[in-house]
Amino acid sequence: MKTILFTALAITAFIASCKQVPENNKTRIVYDAGDQHVISHAVNKQLETMSILYGNKTAYDAALSGNGSHQAGERYTFVTWRYHDNPMWYGSKINGELLSVEKLEVSAADGAIRYHVEEGNPPPVNGHIQDSTARIRYLLEFRPSMMP
């Protein structure tokens, strides 16, 4: 009798847990940066956004040196999400909807820095929408997050 009651209770709990709807239908998007690695990150509490700057090995080394010189082949990707409360961990935030994907590349042919927005609209910085030149300068000012 105890076994039947326990089994019925377990099945009821399983069925009830399968019908839960995500809070406010919030979507969490995970961005695949391919062969790029995290260089740095930013959080904007006013806009409720979080961003990650990815780059290849050449880009990481240039960001680490901090001397402002750039080499052909550097590739950067700056991804911005809206953040949400993490339902699994009180007080923490997780990435949500993807807001923008920006790409920078230092050309091998002429050393020029090429910038384009691959998706969405870049968020303002200090309340101002930046033009391409200002945006390039802003993104290249990031220094690598140091990990132990």
N, C-alpha and C positions, 0 to 999 in steps of 0.2 A: 504494500500500500504506500509506504514512504517513497519507494522508487518511482511509482506511477505519479505521485503528487510532485515529486522533485522534477521529473521529466516534463510534466505539463507546465510547471512553473518556468523551467528553463526555455521551453519552446515559446511560451508567451513573451518572455523577456527578449528573446531573440527577434521575434516578429515585431515587437514594439520598437526595438532599437533600429530596425531597418527602415522605418518610416519617418525618421527624423529629417526635417528640412533644414538646410543651412540657414543661419541667421541672416535675415534680410537679403537672401539670395546673393551674398557677396561672393565674388569670384576671386580665386587666388591664382595668379599667373606666374609660372616659373619660367624664367628666360634662360635659354641655352646659349651660352656664350661661345660654344665650340672650343677651339684651342686657346682661347683667351683666359686669363686669370684675373682675379680681383686685385685692383690696384688700391682703390680707396672707396669711401662711401660718404653719403651726406644724408641728413635728416632735416626736413623743414617742418617744424611743428605748426606754423601758421597755416601752411597749405596742406598739412597732413600728408606729406609725401616723403618717400625714401628713395635714394638713388644709389647706384653702384657704378663705378668706373672700372671697366674691364680693359685689359690690354694684352698684347703679345709680349714675349720676353724682351724684345727691343724697346717697346714702350715702357715696360716696367723699369728697365735699367735707366732710361732717360728720366722718368719721374723720380727715381731714387737719387740720381745725381743732383737734380735740382738746379743745374747750371743754365737751363734755358736753351741748350742746344739740342737739336733733334736730328735723327738719322733716317735715311730712307728705309722704308719698310715698317716703321712704327704704325700700329693700328690700335685705335681706341674705340670702345663702345660705351656710351653713357646711357643707362637704362633707368627710367623713373617710374615708380608705382605710387598709387595712393595706398596708404597703410590703414590697417584696421586693428582693433583689439584682437589678441590671440585668444580664442575660446579655450585653448588647452593650457594656458599659463597666465594666471592673473597678473595684470599690470604690464604685460609685454605686447609688442606690436608685431604684425606680420605684413608682408607685402600683399597687395590686393590687385586692383585693376591696373593694367599696364597703361601708362599715360604717354610715354614717349621713348623712342629709341633713336639715339644720335650716333653718328659714326664720324671718326676723324682718321685720316690716313696721310702719312708723309710719302709723297710720290718718289719712286725710285728714279724716274726720268729727270725731274727738275728740282726735287727737294721741296716743292710747294706743299702746303698743308691743305688738304681737301676736306671739306665738311659738308655733310648732308643729314637731313632728318629722314630716317627710314620709316618711322611710324609716329603718329600723334603730333602733339605740339609741345615743345619744351616749356617748362614752367618758368615764370619770371624769377629774376634774381633781385632781391631787395626791392621788390615791387615793380621792377622794370623788365619789359621784354627786350632781350638783347638781339642785336643784329649778328650776322655770321662772324664777323671779326671779333666782336666782344665775346661771343660764345666760345670761340676757339681759345681765346686768352683765358677765359674762366675755366674751361675744362683742362687746359694744360697747367694750371696753377695747382691742381690737386697733387698732394704728396702721398706716397704709399702708406697705407696703414701698416704699422709694424706688428708682426705676430711673434710671440715667443717661440 
